[in-house]
């Protein structure tokens, strides 16, 4: 019971380092601009919304 109350020190500390691939042409790390959906994707979204309407 006493050991459950004590906070244990983690053995591994994870550090996430973001990097841009050297082969990427624009070298941006932020949000990318959205791509225009194709007619098929737009049709699929419309069908899903028709079958499962928002309440």
N, C-alpha and C positions, 0 to 999 in steps of 0.2 A: 504494500500500500504506500509506503514511504517513497519508493523508487518511482511510482507513477506520478507523483507530484513534482519530482525534480525534472527540470528541463534538460534533455540530453544534448550534448554538443554533437553536431553532425560531423561525420568523418570527411565527407567530400563537400567542398563549396563550389558551386557551379557559377561560372561567369560567362555570360553570353556576349560574344564579340561579333558585331555585324560587319560584314565586308562586302564589297561589290566585286563581282567576278571580273577578272582582267579582260575577258573577251566581250564584256557587255559594252555596247557602243555609247550609251548616254551617261553612264557612271552616276546616275541618280540613286539616292538611298531613300528618298521620301515616297509619298503616295504617287502612284502612277495615274495618268489620265484614263478614264474609262474607254473601252472599245465599243464602238457601235455594234449592237447585237444583230446577227443575221436574221433574215426573215423566218427561218426555221426556228431559231431560238425564241423569237418574239411570239410565234405561233404556239410553241410549246408552253411558254409562260401564260399566254392567254387561256389555253386549254386547262392548265392547272388551276388558274384562278376561277375559271368557269365551273370546274368539277368540285373545287374546295373553296367556296366563297368565304370571305372574311366576315366574321360576325360583328 
